[in-house]
Amino acid sequence: MWTSLHARVHQTLKDSLILPQRSNLLIAVSGGQDSLCLLKLMIDLQSKWGWKIAIAHCDHGWSSDLGIADHVQELANNWNIPFYLKVTQAMKETEAVAREWRYKSLVEIAEEHEFREIVTGHTLSDRSETLLYNLIRGAGSNGLGALTWKRPLSNNINLVRPLLKVSRGETLEFCQQFTLPIWEDAANANLDYARNRIRQELLPYLKENFNPNVETTLSQTSEVLKVESDYLEAEAKKILLGALNNNNSKLNRDFLKGIPLALQRRVIRQFLAKIMVTKPNFEQIEETVNLIDAPRKSRTSSFPGKIMLEVEENYIIKKELR
């Protein structure tokens, strides 16, 4: 049966070209409603696009994961789709650790079996949650627009998210329409995870008290921020190439004077990312921006990696501390 959601996703793929025709797709399936909706849509669209499809599942080894891998493998068997499983043990139960391991595992499967596209069921709802999560953590526009349609995971492998215009409510309705066997993951009810609190407490509050369409508006904001951020990043990179010496230790201030503060900050962040052992934070970026128009011998405080920055003539110089 061809539904309006089939038509929408098919049109999205035609407009965006994020999934090439006749490509090999490795679909990440957790067993939840979003990934099941994605899987069914990809299977139904397969004949129109000439894809070859396989399923990947990542088992964290947590007590809440017990039985999920078998459930997903049974789905694969019923649909006669190749199934690949990665399992780990004694993993720390945190969102960040689990996410990093999942992407690493998916890339390993893709490399081993020659997949170029890893497809996930991230939705419009996930995008709005990610914006709120990163906003609370203090991210800039890069982080607020982080959940993108397509991004590289390695030199040859892309992560693709075809459902970023589809809400979680729509994926549930789709699964119910086709009687898909949703696995209710107990971890999704654990309010120790910040994302679960955003999903179950913050977003419902915002919908009820501020905007019933808040997920859509936040997702659209993320899309706008991503495009604007990409443009500013590219412009900042051009400026940095002109201002930076060959060993990344010396930045010509003349290239930075007179340009908008938004670009100054991005150039400085890109510069600091080259010379620091950790990701630069807002305070370190601001300290360095202040050196653009500062008197000679002005300097920053000590930065991670035992370095500091100092003004010498028209340059911001990296200094090694002992």
Secondary structure, DSSP 8 states (H G I E B T S, - for coil): ---HHHHHHHHHHHHH--S-TT-EEEEE--SSHHHHHHHHHHHHHHHHHT-EEEEEEEE---GGGTTHHHHHHHHHHHTT--EEEEE-SS----HHHHHHHHHHHHHHHHHHHT-SEEE----HHHHHHHHHHHHHHT--HHHHT-S-SEEESSSS-EEE-TTTTS-HHHHHHHHHHTT------GGGG-TTSHHHHIIIIIHHHHHHHT-TTHHHHHHHHHHHHHHHHHHHHHHHHHHHHHHB-TTS-EEEGGGTTTS-HHHHHHHHHHHHHHH-SS---HHHHHHHHTTTT--TT-B---BTTTEEEEEETTEEEEEE--
